[in-house]
Amino acid sequence: MERQHLKLMDMIAAIVGALDERELFQSIIRHTGRQHADFGVSPHHFDAFGDALIWCLEKFGPAFTPELREAWITLYDAVWTQMVHSAKHDAA
């Protein structure tokens, strides 16, 4: 489980680090979407993960402002949308 935790943290760091580089950002998301499809991840799994991610971030307390919460939700929605699209596109 520790390995998965590290992979998740690395992926989040890569996504956030690529926010200003559209091509790289989209490439990371497409690749990750295809990998998750290969593992059998379905769209409802992404919903549950998104909820869990926001819940975890809220544990930062007052530092996790309503504006920051909305920014993370917006980012996750963009990532989720592209990953699901990539997964469906590769399956077709």
SELUM-905661 format. One line per 5 residues: number of its first residue (from 1); their letters; for each residue x, y, z of N, C-alpha, C, O. Coordinates in Angstrom, 3 decimals. Example, Ala and Ser with C-alpha at 12.3 -4.5 7.8 and 13.67 -1.06 7.14 Angstrom:
BEGIN
1 = as = 13.190:-5.690:7.800:12.300:-4.500:7.800:13.200:-3.300:7.800:14.236:-3.319:8.465 | 12.850:-2.250:7.080:13.670:-1.060:7.140:12.900:0.030:7.870:13.409:1.138:8.039
***
This chain:
BEGIN
1 = merqh = 0.823:-1.196:0.000:0.000:0.000:0.000:0.868:1.262:0.000:0.499:2.277:-0.591 | 2.001:1.191:0.655:2.910:2.344:0.696:3.344:2.742:-0.716:3.456:3.925:-1.036 | 3.583:1.743:-1.540:4.001:2.028:-2.926:2.907:2.782:-3.679:3.192:3.726:-4.417 | 1.658:2.363:-3.491:0.540:3.047:-4.139:0.417:4.482:-3.640:0.135:5.396:-4.414 | 0.630:4.669:-2.359:0.577:6.005:-1.775:1.615:6.908:-2.434:1.314:8.044:-2.800
6 = lklmd = 2.823:6.406:-2.582:3.889:7.195:-3.211:3.581:7.484:-4.682:3.838:8.585:-5.169 | 3.035:6.503:-5.378:2.672:6.713:-6.783:1.591:7.787:-6.905:1.638:8.628:-7.802 | 0.623:7.749:-6.000:-0.444:8.756:-6.008:0.134:10.145:-5.763:-0.201:11.092:-6.475 | 0.992:10.269:-4.770:1.575:11.576:-4.454:2.430:12.086:-5.622:2.406:13.275:-5.940 | 3.172:11.194:-6.249:3.964:11.576:-7.418:3.075:12.050:-8.561:3.403:13.021:-9.243
11 = miaai = 1.950:11.367:-8.771:1.041:11.738:-9.860:0.396:13.088:-9.584:0.289:13.920:-10.485 | -0.030:13.307:-8.365:-0.628:14.600:-8.022:0.405:15.704:-8.220:0.082:16.764:-8.756 | 1.633:15.470:-7.796:2.699:16.463:-7.974:2.963:16.725:-9.458:3.166:17.872:-9.859 | 2.960:15.676:-10.268:3.188:15.843:-11.703:2.069:16.644:-12.350:2.324:17.518:-13.179 | 0.835:16.348:-11.974:-0.314:17.055:-12.544:-0.274:18.531:-12.163:-0.421:19.405:-13.017
16 = vgald = -0.076:18.797:-10.886:-0.021:20.190:-10.423:1.173:20.905:-11.060:1.066:22.069:-11.444 | 2.305:20.213:-11.170:3.499:20.808:-11.768:3.349:21.115:-13.246:4.064:21.960:-13.783 | 2.424:20.435:-13.906:2.229:20.626:-15.349:1.069:21.565:-15.672:0.708:21.711:-16.840 | 0.490:22.191:-14.680:-0.680:23.043:-14.923:-0.413:24.152:-15.936:-1.311:24.521:-16.693 | 0.789:24.682:-15.964:1.112:25.767:-16.887:1.633:25.266:-18.232:1.983:26.065:-19.101
21 = erelf = 1.686:23.952:-18.402:2.171:23.353:-19.647:1.074:22.439:-20.196:1.051:21.237:-19.928 | 0.177:23.033:-20.963:-1.033:22.347:-21.431:-0.751:20.992:-22.085:-1.403:20.001:-21.755 | 0.197:20.943:-22.994:0.490:19.684:-23.705:0.947:18.601:-22.724:0.485:17.462:-22.797 | 1.844:18.951:-21.818:2.349:17.996:-20.833:1.220:17.562:-19.902:1.070:16.374:-19.614 | 0.437:18.511:-19.441:-0.702:18.215:-18.569:-1.627:17.204:-19.236:-1.983:16.193:-18.630
26 = qsiir = -2.013:17.469:-20.464:-2.932:16.572:-21.169:-2.306:15.205:-21.428:-2.987:14.182:-21.366 | -1.022:15.194:-21.717:-0.332:13.931:-21.946:-0.328:13.063:-20.686:-0.585:11.861:-20.750 | -0.039:13.675:-19.561:-0.037:12.947:-18.286:-1.422:12.373:-18.013:-1.555:11.210:-17.633 | -2.441:13.188:-18.206:-3.810:12.763:-17.919:-4.243:11.646:-18.871:-4.842:10.661:-18.439 | -3.947:11.794:-20.149:-4.325:10.746:-21.114:-3.664:9.422:-20.757:-4.315:8.378:-20.735
31 = htgrq = -2.379:9.474:-20.482:-1.627:8.258:-20.139:-2.203:7.607:-18.879:-2.401:6.393:-18.830 | -2.461:8.412:-17.888:-3.001:7.900:-16.633:-4.405:7.328:-16.833:-4.743:6.303:-16.241 | -5.215:7.971:-17.651:-6.545:7.450:-17.955:-6.492:6.087:-18.611:-7.268:5.193:-18.274 | -5.569:5.931:-19.555:-5.423:4.629:-20.222:-4.970:3.556:-19.227:-5.467:2.430:-19.252 | -4.024:3.912:-18.356:-3.561:2.948:-17.352:-4.700:2.520:-16.430:-4.861:1.335:-16.138
36 = hadfg = -5.481:3.483:-15.980:-6.587:3.155:-15.087:-7.625:2.290:-15.787:-8.200:1.397:-15.164 | -7.874:2.534:-17.058:-8.806:1.682:-17.813:-8.271:0.251:-17.872:-9.033:-0.705:-17.730 | -6.967:0.106:-18.081:-6.358:-1.229:-18.111:-6.528:-1.955:-16.781:-6.619:-3.182:-16.749 | -6.572:-1.202:-15.684:-6.740:-1.787:-14.352:-8.214:-2.051:-14.020:-8.524:-2.615:-12.971 | -9.122:-1.641:-14.916:-10.542:-1.882:-14.694:-11.253:-0.787:-13.920:-12.354:-1.002:-13.412
41 = vsphh = -10.638:0.384:-13.823:-11.265:1.502:-13.122:-12.412:2.037:-13.970:-12.265:2.239:-15.176 | -13.547:2.264:-13.333:-14.710:2.804:-14.047:-15.010:4.217:-13.553:-14.490:4.635:-12.519 | -15.846:4.957:-14.285:-16.130:6.345:-13.906:-16.593:6.530:-12.463:-16.233:7.524:-11.832 | -17.380:5.600:-11.924:-17.843:5.792:-10.542:-16.691:5.683:-9.540:-16.766:6.243:-8.446 | -15.627:4.966:-9.910:-14.443:4.926:-9.041:-13.808:6.317:-8.943:-13.347:6.726:-7.877
46 = fdafg = -13.791:7.032:-10.064:-13.221:8.381:-10.065:-14.034:9.321:-9.171:-13.474:10.183:-8.493 | -15.351:9.147:-9.176:-16.205:9.966:-8.309:-15.846:9.743:-6.841:-15.671:10.696:-6.082 | -15.739:8.482:-6.457:-15.418:8.150:-5.065:-14.035:8.675:-4.686:-13.839:9.198:-3.589 | -13.084:8.530:-5.600:-11.741:9.028:-5.310:-11.743:10.548:-5.158:-11.098:11.081:-4.255 | -12.454:11.239:-6.024:-12.520:12.701:-5.943:-13.084:13.165:-4.608:-12.576:14.105:-3.996
51 = daliw = -14.140:12.493:-4.167:-14.719:12.825:-2.862:-13.709:12.588:-1.747:-13.577:13.406:-0.837 | -12.995:11.462:-1.820:-11.994:11.138:-0.792:-10.830:12.139:-0.815:-10.318:12.524:0.236 | -10.422:12.549:-2.002:-9.331:13.515:-2.115:-9.705:14.837:-1.457:-8.930:15.387:-0.674 | -10.872:15.339:-1.769:-11.312:16.609:-1.178:-11.445:16.454:0.335:-11.061:17.356:1.079 | -11.977:15.341:0.795:-12.101:15.102:2.225:-10.728:15.151:2.901:-10.568:15.766:3.955
56 = clekf = -9.750:14.500:2.288:-8.382:14.507:2.851:-7.803:15.923:2.879:-7.203:16.332:3.873 | -7.983:16.651:1.809:-7.451:18.016:1.756:-8.112:18.907:2.806:-7.472:19.809:3.346 | -9.372:18.662:3.092:-10.072:19.446:4.109:-9.457:19.263:5.495:-9.654:20.097:6.379 | -8.725:18.190:5.683:-8.087:17.927:6.973:-6.945:18.911:7.259:-6.423:18.943:8.373 | -6.560:19.706:6.270:-5.567:20.750:6.492:-6.135:21.888:7.335:-5.395:22.760:7.789
61 = gpaft = -7.439:21.874:7.541:-8.077:22.873:8.390:-8.264:24.200:7.687:-8.519:24.242:6.483 | -8.136:25.300:8.445:-8.403:26.629:7.893:-7.530:26.997:6.683:-7.904:27.860:5.889 | -6.383:26.351:6.547:-5.526:26.631:5.388:-6.203:26.212:4.083:-5.889:26.733:3.013 | -7.125:25.275:4.187:-7.859:24.813:3.007:-9.130:25.658:2.893:-10.217:25.244:3.296 | -8.955:26.836:2.340:-10.026:27.832:2.244:-11.103:27.388:1.250:-10.874:26.488:0.441
66 = pelre = -12.264:28.014:1.314:-13.306:27.690:0.324:-12.825:27.918:-1.121:-13.193:27.168:-2.025 | -12.017:28.939:-1.326:-11.494:29.204:-2.674:-10.557:28.086:-3.119:-10.597:27.646:-4.267 | -9.711:27.634:-2.192:-8.785:26.545:-2.508:-9.558:25.251:-2.761:-9.202:24.467:-3.641 | -10.603:25.041:-1.994:-11.443:23.864:-2.192:-12.045:23.874:-3.594:-12.018:22.858:-4.290 | -12.585:25.010:-4.006:-13.172:25.118:-5.344:-12.128:24.915:-6.440:-12.415:24.309:-7.472
71 = awitl = -10.920:25.425:-6.212:-9.841:25.252:-7.200:-9.491:23.769:-7.352:-9.299:23.294:-8.471 | -9.407:23.035:-6.238:-9.103:21.612:-6.301:-10.245:20.842:-6.970:-9.999:19.913:-7.740 | -11.475:21.219:-6.684:-12.612:20.549:-7.321:-12.591:20.796:-8.826:-12.842:19.881:-9.611 | -12.296:22.015:-9.225:-12.201:22.346:-10.652:-11.095:21.543:-11.321:-11.287:20.994:-12.406 | -9.934:21.477:-10.669:-8.818:20.698:-11.210:-9.208:19.229:-11.315:-8.994:18.602:-12.353
76 = ydavw = -9.777:18.680:-10.250:-10.133:17.263:-10.280:-11.174:16.979:-11.356:-11.092:15.955:-12.034 | -12.143:17.862:-11.523:-13.146:17.673:-12.573:-12.497:17.634:-13.960:-12.874:16.819:-14.802 | -11.526:18.513:-14.194:-10.820:18.528:-15.486:-10.032:17.239:-15.680:-10.039:16.661:-16.767 | -9.355:16.792:-14.630:-8.573:15.558:-14.709:-9.510:14.371:-14.934:-9.265:13.536:-15.804 | -10.576:14.305:-14.150:-11.542:13.212:-14.255:-12.114:13.131:-15.669:-12.167:12.054:-16.263
81 = tqmvh = -12.534:14.259:-16.195:-13.133:14.291:-17.526:-12.168:13.764:-18.576:-12.549:12.937:-19.405 | -10.922:14.232:-18.552:-9.934:13.802:-19.542:-9.562:12.332:-19.365:-9.389:11.614:-20.350 | -9.440:11.880:-18.121:-9.084:10.476:-17.889:-10.189:9.550:-18.375:-9.904:8.543:-19.022 | -11.427:9.865:-18.081:-12.542:9.033:-18.528:-12.626:9.038:-20.053:-12.850:7.995:-20.669 | -12.449:10.195:-20.653:-12.456:10.294:-22.119:-11.349:9.425:-22.717:-11.586:8.683:-23.671
86 = sakhd = -10.147:9.519:-22.158:-9.028:8.729:-22.663:-9.283:7.237:-22.500:-8.982:6.447:-23.396 | -9.832:6.858:-21.366:-10.127:5.455:-21.126:-11.153:4.921:-22.119:-10.998:3.818:-22.644 | -12.198:5.700:-22.375:-13.234:5.285:-23.328:-12.693:5.243:-24.748:-13.002:4.328:-25.511 | -11.884:6.237:-25.100:-11.342:6.326:-26.452:-10.448:5.117:-26.749:-10.510:4.565:-27.847 | -9.626:4.704:-25.794:-8.748:3.560:-26.002:-9.520:2.249:-26.052:-9.113:1.305:-26.730
91 = aa = -10.638:2.197:-25.327:-11.439:0.970:-25.312:-12.194:0.764:-26.624:-12.565:-0.358:-26.970 | -12.416:1.863:-27.349:-13.189:1.778:-28.597:-12.392:1.186:-29.722:-12.902:1.049:-30.833
***
